[in-house]
Amino acid sequence: MLVMKFGGTSVQDAEAIERVAGIVRSRMRRRPVVVVSAFHGVTDQLLTLGQTAACGDGESALAQVRGLRQRHYDTARELLGEDRFRGMRLKLDPQFEVLEQFTRGIAAIRELSARSTDYLLSFGELMSSQIVASALSARGLPALWLDSREYILTNGHFTRATPHYSDTYERMRAGIRPLLIDQQLPVLAGFISATRDGIPTTLGRGGSDFSAALIAAGINASSIEIWTDVDGIMTTDPLLCPQAHCLRRVSFREAQEMAHFGAKVLHPATLVPAMEKNIPVLVLNSRNPKSPGTRITSQPPRGRSVFTAIAARKNISTVTLTAPRESAPHWFLQEVFHILHRGACGADLVAVSEASVSFTLRTGQNTDDLLANLQEIAAVTVEDKQAIVCLLGENIRGRAGIAARAFTALGDAGINVRMISQGASELSLSFVIHERDVAEAVRRLHARFAPEKNTHRRRGQRKPRLIPVEPPLQSDSVGTPEAAHTDQSPGF
């Protein structure tokens, strides 16, 4: 069994969905489940129209709804032809009418709560997945649309809900797996879910990847394919470094670190269910389906360079706190982290000494209250326009002189390092520099450390199969996983 997730750029128009149909057809022997994102840009448009309505401009918001309706109808008509489109329209019309009424309600009360946001954003995935299911069916595939909200159950933390894993997996085993046994092709919307009471929730931006991983874990799929618009995970952002190239294989731990430090190909939570069930993840390009992509498994490739990838994240602010002389070190540190926790502000990097603490925050967070509270216990200095650069790789552990080599490369270019952090996982070496120096720093570090293309293959070694061979699917067994374990992004 296989779970295939298609991102927004892979279903952005009729031509893209036609490619999806061909890719799915080529996988039918593997009993796939298809997970679909909203059309490219639709989630942002829905959020914008909701904010417009909340400001009281209901007419502008309704005009945006009508634009979305026309885009979906035009795409469906081109894919299905006039006769089939009439049937599709009977399904979509009531949903767009509900969306219009909901938009009027937001404009009337001039408020867009977290709960309302989740309900509003759910329309994008619902519409696209139904259109894709109909397009697959029109091309002779046994597609059957399923409502994700009946299978993925979460808590009530709106805009970033946490799944109830055991209940979710049980529903998938009971509801999705029998369809695969009967040779059906389930098609579900990504990103959206619901509470046990049926209230719509979402898994956070990029949550369609997470949906695919949850489904794969629930049905014990043999692999997950994340179809996007790039050839795989890159050694770094090619917009920063033209010499960047695609990595053919990385470990789960490396991919998680990459996602945390800025790689946009995968949602950070995607790999958790896959890791727990030992399910390989492949990142593939729907515009170039012959490309082998990147394979993510539990074990890192052997014989590679020290670092696997270089990630960079801009729009960072550094905050430095200096404690009063009379304060006890243990009290000071405890109070700092208590204030951070209370303000729900996550610090990506932290450097600590007895009398001072430095940490990074993402610029744009509402930090006024946080900084005011910190100023009550310490002297506070804030530097904006900073960036984090992170060197990642399983081979960092136990290697002497790595930091010295990295900082020599930066020092030769006159780049000042403001803060340094060795990740607790020992998979990353991170530092803070000024935003203006990011491109130069990444190019120099990539030239010094980046792995050569496909260095995990030794001379005479056969090219590894990207798709594992699966055992026959049995109707009386839930199966076992393999024993051996941003859209619209340039790979980072």
Sequence and secondary structure as in RCSB ss.txt:
>XXXX:A:sequence
MLVMKFGGTSVQDAEAIERVAGIVRSRMRRRPVVVVSAFHGVTDQLLTLGQTAACGDGESALAQVRGLRQRHYDT
ARELLGEDRFRGMRLKLDPQFEVLEQFTRGIAAIRELSARSTDYLLSFGELMSSQIVASALSARGLPALWLDSRE
YILTNGHFTRATPHYSDTYERMRAGIRPLLIDQQLPVLAGFISATRDGIPTTLGRGGSDFSAALIAAGINASSIE
IWTDVDGIMTTDPLLCPQAHCLRRVSFREAQEMAHFGAKVLHPATLVPAMEKNIPVLVLNSRNPKSPGTRITSQP
PRGRSVFTAIAARKNISTVTLTAPRESAPHWFLQEVFHILHRGACGADLVAVSEASVSFTLRTGQNTDDLLANLQ
EIAAVTVEDKQAIVCLLGENIRGRAGIAARAFTALGDAGINVRMISQGASELSLSFVIHERDVAEAVRRLHARFA
PEKNTHRRRGQRKPRLIPVEPPLQSDSVGTPEAAHTDQSPGF
>XXXX:A:secstr
 EEEEE GGGGSSHHHHHHHHHHHHHTGGG EEEEE  STTHHHHHHHHHHHHHTT HHHHHHHHHHHHHHHHHH
HHHHHHHHHHHHHHHHHHHHHHHHHHHHHHHHHHT   HHHHHHHHHHHHHHHHHHHHHHHHHTT  EEEE GGG
T EE S TTS  B HHHHHHHHHHHTHHHHHTT EEEEESSEEEETT  EEE  TTHHHHHHHHHHHHHT SEEE
EEESSSS BSS TTT TT  B SEEEHHHHHHHHHTT  SS TTTHHHHHHHT  EEEEETTSTTS  EEEESS 
 SS  S SEEEEEEEEEEEEEE  TTS HHHHHHHHHHHHHHTT   S EEE SSEEEEEEETTS  HHHHHHHH
TTSEEEEEEEEEEEEEE GGGTT TTHHHHHHHHHHTTT    EEEE TTSSEEEEEEEGGGHHHHHHHHHHHH 
  TTTTS TT     SS       TT      S    SSS  
